[in-house]
Amino acid sequence: MALEEQCSAPPRWKAISVTHVEFPEGDLTGRLLAYISLLPVAIIVGFVTLIVFKRELHTISFFGGLLLNEGVNWLLKQIFREPRPCAGIHATVYAEYGMPSNHSQLIWFFVVYFFLFLYLRMHQTNNARCVDLLWRHVLSIFLLGIALSVSYSRVYLLYHSWSQVFYGGVTGTTFAVIWFFFTQEVLTPLFPKIAAWPISEYFLVRDTSLIPNILWFEYTVTRSEARNRQRKLGTKLQ
């Protein structure tokens, strides 16, 4: 929590190289939390990479929801106009207002949407085995820890108050639930038609929503194709 004495007599702040995230100089916990607070940026980069290489419609929809979530955050900040705690303590901030926390809203949108995908979408398409359920639970606990860590980092580093982080999480969670069911009920039935558009075929955009286990499907198809090519190559050499 941003205490009055922390604002009146703040420590020297040091920024992570190539970023504007600052942490108290000499504070190892603060340094670790500063790196953790960069995870939302890594998530966005990861989405862009997946879209470029996979070009899968559900991934594009997930990322679209993430961008809309960012738009909702900007709008709410303009409505509430609540200043950050210890205003002016950091050299650079991207937004003047702190209600709700952008980092908290983004990470909770991502995590809650992922939860719903794991336990509802994959539950519908897979015959869940004990091993499948175990890795889902482990992944869910890990993601929950990430969300809590990112949220806490914003308070520890004096970028947000507890209320700003809390309402950011509530907003991100709410929007994740809305966007997941909108994607499932409205967009997913349209994916086969969208994938058949000439522009989608040109850019190799695909729909994998009807494939039960995409990882197993890609593995078996790749292995089968590799064996066929090895067989053809062996025939030519003979």
Residue pairs with C-beta under 8 A, 6 or more apart in sequence:
1 155
1 161
1 162
2 85
2 86
2 155
2 158
2 161
6 86
6 158
7 85
7 86
7 89
7 158
10 24
10 86
10 89
10 158
11 24
11 25
11 26
11 27
12 24
12 25
13 22
13 23
13 24
13 25
13 89
13 90
13 91
14 22
14 23
14 24
14 25
15 21
15 22
15 91
15 92
16 22
16 23
16 31
16 34
16 35
16 38
19 38
20 90
20 91
20 92
20 93
20 94
21 34
21 37
21 38
21 157
22 34
22 90
22 91
22 157
23 30
23 31
23 33
23 34
23 157
24 30
29 156
30 156
30 157
33 149
33 152
33 153
33 156
33 157
34 153
34 157
36 146
36 149
36 150
36 153
37 103
37 150
37 153
37 154
37 157
37 159
39 107
39 146
39 150
40 102
40 103
40 106
40 107
40 110
40 150
43 66
43 106
43 107
43 110
44 66
47 59
47 62
47 63
47 66
48 63
50 56
50 59
51 59
51 60
51 63
55 203
55 204
55 205
55 206
56 205
56 206
56 207
56 208
57 187
57 191
57 194
57 195
57 205
57 206
57 207
57 208
57 209
58 183
58 188
58 191
58 207
58 208
58 209
60 205
61 183
61 187
62 113
62 183
65 109
65 113
65 175
65 176
65 179
65 180
65 183
66 106
66 109
66 110
68 175
68 179
69 105
69 106
69 109
69 172
69 175
69 176
69 179
70 102
70 106
72 105
72 171
72 175
73 100
73 102
73 105
73 106
73 168
73 171
74 95
76 99
76 100
76 171
77 95
77 97
77 98
77 99
77 100
77 102
78 97
80 97
80 99
80 100
81 97
81 99
82 97
82 98
82 99
82 164
83 96
83 97
83 98
84 93
84 96
84 97
84 98
84 158
84 159
84 160
84 161
84 164
85 98
85 158
85 160
85 161
86 158
89 158
90 158
90 159
93 159
95 102
98 159
98 160
98 161
98 164
99 163
99 164
99 167
100 164
100 165
100 167
100 168
100 170
100 171
101 151
101 154
101 159
101 160
101 164
101 165
101 167
101 168
101 169
102 168
103 150
103 151
103 153
103 154
103 159
103 160
103 168
104 150
104 151
104 154
104 160
104 164
104 165
104 166
104 168
104 169
104 172
105 168
105 169
105 171
105 172
105 175
106 172
107 146
107 147
107 150
107 151
107 172
108 147
108 151
108 168
108 169
108 170
108 172
108 173
108 176
109 172
109 173
109 175
109 176
109 179
110 147
110 172
110 176
111 143
111 144
111 146
111 147
111 176
112 172
112 173
112 176
112 177
113 176
113 179
113 180
114 143
115 140
115 143
116 176
116 177
116 180
117 180
118 136
118 139
118 140
119 136
119 140
120 180
120 184
121 184
122 128
122 136
125 211
125 212
125 213
126 132
126 212
126 213
147 169
151 165
151 168
151 169
152 165
154 160
154 164
154 165
155 161
155 162
155 165
160 168
188 209
191 207
191 209
192 207
192 210
194 200
194 205
194 207
195 201
195 205
195 206
195 207
199 205
200 206
208 214
208 217
211 217
